[in-house]
Amino acid sequence: MIVGDLPAPTRQREKAPRPTPRPDRSFYASGKAFGRFGIRAFPPQIMAAPHSHGHIEFNWLTSGHMDYVFDGGPVTVEANRLVAFWAGIPHQTVALHDIGEGRQLNIYLPMDAFLEMPQLGRLTETLMGGGVIQLTPECIGLDTLERWHGDYRSGSSLRTDLVRAEIGTMFRRAAITGWDTLLPAWLEKSGTRTRTTTPVRYVVRMVRHIVENITDPLSAEDIARVVGLHPNYATNLFTKVMHISVQKFVTRMRLIRARSLLFDGSLSIANVAFQSGFVSQTQFYEHFRKAYGMTPSQMRKDTIG
């Protein structure tokens, strides 16, 4: 078990063999636009300074509550509810209350994988706009979180893929049934929270335009026009907030789309490239091999063959 309100792990369990190492164990990539997927359970702790990273982050407390600061906005996270936020916004745990022997379970979903999830509507805008939300009990409970943690710790890529798919289903349910807002998104507020609000709002609008038009040609001029800024200023702003250039972000989102289409298995490689927004198969193969270390055909064969 992973939580403090249940029997504590025995010494024998603590000495059990560790799962097979895997690349996404090092999911906490500071300063990166896209972190790696990961799940961890640990005693809650106060953070020495704010930080940010490339995930949608989920927090679950088993007891007590903790105080956060999100770029100047205070939030209290209570026990036994799953809280979600975009970790690209600087955040810091500043106080713990009545935690006792409780535990904290965190899930780190890569931000680009979140953006590729369909049919989330306002939920995407809320999180990307700096909002902090709390999911309802009908969306997620402790038993499911424990299972996800076990699947991730198993070292099995297939079990981890199932977890990611189930997180997508959880988000779709939340998009339909609603959620509780702990901190409103900047996009939903008439005022501003800090001086950094306006730049982030511009970037959120650019990200949304890119994701919604990923199959079309996307120039820096087109993207800047969406927010009414000079292309040089818009692209520099995007890089400052996202820690990645606009062009690299576009390529990354196209690769995520291509990977999803490959798993479907019904499209030719040429159609996968076209429907992902690549202008040629040569360009597609070059970017795909560089990102994944194999050709699209090899990935399809290894996955569904």
N, C-alpha and C positions, 0 to 999 in steps of 0.2 A: 504494500500500500504506500501511498505517497503523501499522506496527510497527517497532521498532528492530532486531530480529534479522533483518530483511530489508533489501535495498538501500535507502539513504536517499532521500527524495524529491529530485528535481533542482530546480535553480533555476527551470527552465521550468515545472515543475508548480506550484511555489510561487506563480508569477505568473499561473497560469490563472484565468479569470474565476470569481468566487464564485457559488455557486448562488443561485437566485432567493430573496430574503428571504421568510420565512414567519413567522406569528405565534408558533409554538412554538419559534423559535430562542431566545427569552428564557425558557427552561424553568426557570431557576434562581430561583424566586420565594421569597425568604427570608420566613419567618414565615407562609407560606400552608399551609393544610391540604392543598391539592391543587396540586402543581406541574404544569408542562407536560411532555409527552413530549420526550425529547431524547437524543442520542448524541454523545459527544465523545471525541477522542483527544488526548493531551497528555503531556508529560514529567511523571512523578510528582513531587510536591512535598510538603514538610511543611506542615501547616496551622497557622496562628498561634494558632487557638482552635477549640474545638468549635463545630459548627453543626448545624442540623437543617432539614429541608425535606420537602415533601409527596410523597415518592416511595418506591417500592421501588427501591433503587439496586443496580446490578450493577457489579463491578470485575473487570477482567482485566489482569494484568501480563504483559509479554512477557519479563521477565528479573528476577532478584533476588527480593527480598521486601520488604514494608513492614509496619511495626507500627502498629496502630490502637488507639484506646481508645474503647469504646462505653459511655458513661455509667459509667465506672469499671472496665469489664471489658476486659482486654487481649486482642487478637486479632492473629495474624500471618497476612498474606495472601501466599501463595506465587505463583510465576509459573505461567502456562498452566493455570489452573483458574478458573472463573467463580464469584465470591463474591456472595451476595445478602443484603440486610438492609433493614429498614425505616428509612429515613433520618429519620423523625420522632424517633428516638432520638438524642440528641446524640452525635456521633462526630467523631473527629479523627485524622488521620495524624500520628504523632509521630516516626517514624524510617524511613529508607530504607537498604537494604542491597544492595550489588552490583547496582545498577540499570544502571550504564553508560549506553549509548545506548538503553536500553529505553523502552518507551512504556506508558502506562496507557489503557485504553479503558473508559469509563463509560457505562452505559445508565441513564436516568432514566424509570421507568415510573410514571405518576401513581397514587397510592395508591388512589384510588377505582376506577380501571380494574382494578387488581389485585383489589380486593375483589369485583368483579363477575365475575371468572373462575370458572367452575364446576368442581366435582369436584376441588378441591385438598386438601380434608380437613385433615389435621394440618399440612400445609405452611403454610396460612394462619395457623393458630394459632401456629406456630413463629416466623414472621416478625413477626407483629403483637405477639407476646409478647416481643420483644427478642432473639430468636435470630439468629445469623449462620451461614449455611449455605454449603457449597461444593458445586456441582453436579458430577456425575460426567462423565467424557469422553464417555460415550454420549449424554448430553443435549445437549451443546453443544461446538463446537470453534472454532478460530480462523477457519477459512474462512467459517463461517456469520456470525461476528461482523463480519468484514470486509465481507461482502455487506450485512449490515444497516446498517453505517456508510455504505456507498456509497448504499444506498437512501434513507437519511435525508438525506444531503448532496445528493441529486439535487433536492430541493425538491418532489418529486412527492407529493401527499397520498395517492395510490393506493398507491404503493410503501411509504410510511410505514405505511399501514393494514395492508399485508401483513406488515411487520415486527412490528407489535403482535400480529397474529393468530399469528404464528410464535412469539413470546415466550410466548403463552398455551399453545401446543402443547408448548413446551419445559417449562413449569411442570407441565403435566399428566403428561408423561413422568417428571419428577422425582418427582411425587406417587406414581407407581406403582413406579418402580425404586428410589427412595430417594435420600438425599444424605448428605454428611458434615457433621457439626456442628462448627463452630469455636467457637461460644459458645452454650451452652444457653439456651433461652427461659426467662424467669422463670416461665412457667406450668408448666414441667417441673421446676422446682427446689423443694426443700422449704424452702430458706432464701431470703434476699433479697440482692441485690447492693448496693443503695444505698437511701437513704431514699425515692427516687422510684419504687421498684419497685411498691409497693402501689397508688398512684394509677394507674399505667399498667395494672396488672392489672385494676383496676375498669373502666377505659376499654375495654380489649380485650374484656371480656365484654359491655359495652354495644354496642360496634361489631358484635360477632358476632350479638347478638340483633337489632339493626336490620337487618343484611344478610339474615339468615335469615327475617325476618318483614316484609320491605319492602312486601308487598302488603296488609298488615293496618293498621288504625289504630294509630298509635304515639304515645302521649302521654308527656310527661316522667315522669309518675307510673309508667306501665307500665315504662319503661326503667329508672328508678331502682329499681323493685321487684326487677328481675333481680339487682341487686348488693346489695340490702338497705340502700340509703342513702336519706336524705331527698332528695326531688326537687330542692330548691334546691342542696344540696351536690353531688349527682350531676351536675346540668347545669353547674354552675360548674367542677367537676373535668374534665368532658368538654371544655369550652371551653378550659381552661388547657392540657390535653395536646394536643388536636387543632387548636387555633387556629381553631375554627369552632364555632358553636352546634350543639346537638343538632338543632334544627329545620332549620337550613340543611344539615346533613349528611344528614338524612333526605331532604330535597328533592333534593339532589345525587344521591344513590344512586337515587332514583326516576327522575330524568332519564336517568341512565346506563342503567337498565333499559329505559326507554321508547325510547331511541335504538337499543338493540340489537334490540328488537322491531320497530321501524320498518324496519330493514334486512332483517328476515325477509320482510316484504312480504305476508304472508298474513292479517294481522289488520286489522280496521278501526281507524280512529283512535280511536273510542270504546273498543274493546276494549284497545287499547294503553294508553290512559289508565287504564282499570280495572285491568288486570293489572300496572300499575306502581305502584298504590297511591294514585292521585289520586282525590279524592272527587267531582270533576266535570270535564267537558271544559273548562269555562271556566277553572278553576284550572290545569288541565294546559296549555292554550294560553298562559296568562299566564306561567307559569314557563318553558315551553319557549322562547317567543319571547325572553324576557329573557336566557336562558342562551345560546342559539344564534343569535339574530338572524334567525330565520325561523320559519315555522310548521312543525308536524310534516309536513303534506302537502308543503310545499316541500322539506323535507329528503329525504323519501322519493323525490320526483320527481327531485331532483338526483343522488341516489345510485344508484337502480336504474332510473330512467326512461330 
